[in-house]
Amino acid sequence: MPYARISLMKGKSPEYLRALSDNLHRALVETFGVPTGDRFQVFHQLSPNEFVFDRDYLCGPRSDDYVLIAISAGRQRDTQVKQAFYRRLAELLGEAPGIRRQDVMVVISTTEADEWSFGDGIATMVGDD
């Protein structure tokens, strides 16, 4: 049940955004144990003065195609699973929409089951409410 917030600079085409969305989801399904129908993503397209990042810190240099993906996950994954996800995501995003590996940053945060409500005013993942 990950929720992804995808931040990038304004100006990308709908096709670019769809490829990014599809390949992020594909990487999550293939490596992170996410069900195919479990897709929750929000895009934040920002102007250059609203999207501030160091172009050279660790793994740079970064270009204007830099994307920051913040994932809230419902359960902890081990380091090997996360590393496989990072690798697969960078590979897929390189294929489409054509994002360089240095331009893909991911931050994963985990939550407890009672911190999710998918609707109906209930903590959906903890059973009877």
C-alpha positions, 0 to 999 in steps of 0.5 A, a space after each residue: 500500500 505505498 503512496 508515492 509523491 513524485 516531484 519534478 520540474 514543470 513542463 513534462 508531457 502527459 506521455 512522460 508523466 504516464 511513463 514515469 507513473 507506469 514504470 514506478 508502479 512496475 518497479 514496486 510490483 516487481 521488487 517491493 511486493 506491491 499488488 498490481 491494483 495498488 497504485 496511489 501516486 501524486 505528481 507535484 510539478 514545480 517551477 525552478 524556483 520552487 524545486 531546490 536541490 543540490 546538483 552535485 551532492 552524492 550521486 550527481 550531477 543532476 539535471 533539470 530532469 531530476 525527480 524526487 520520489 517520496 514513498 510512504 510504505 505500509 510495512 518495513 522492507 529489508 535492505 536487499 528489497 530496497 536496493 533491488 527496488 532502487 536498481 530496477 526503478 532507475 533501470 526502468 525510468 532510464 528506458 522510459 521516459 528516459 531519466 538518467 540514473 543520477 536524476 532519480 532520488 527515492 526516500 522511503 518512509 514506513 508507517 503502521 497499519 493504523 495510520 492508513 484509512 482508505 475511506 469510510 472513516 475507518 482504519 482499513 488495515 487493522 480490521 473491525 473498527 
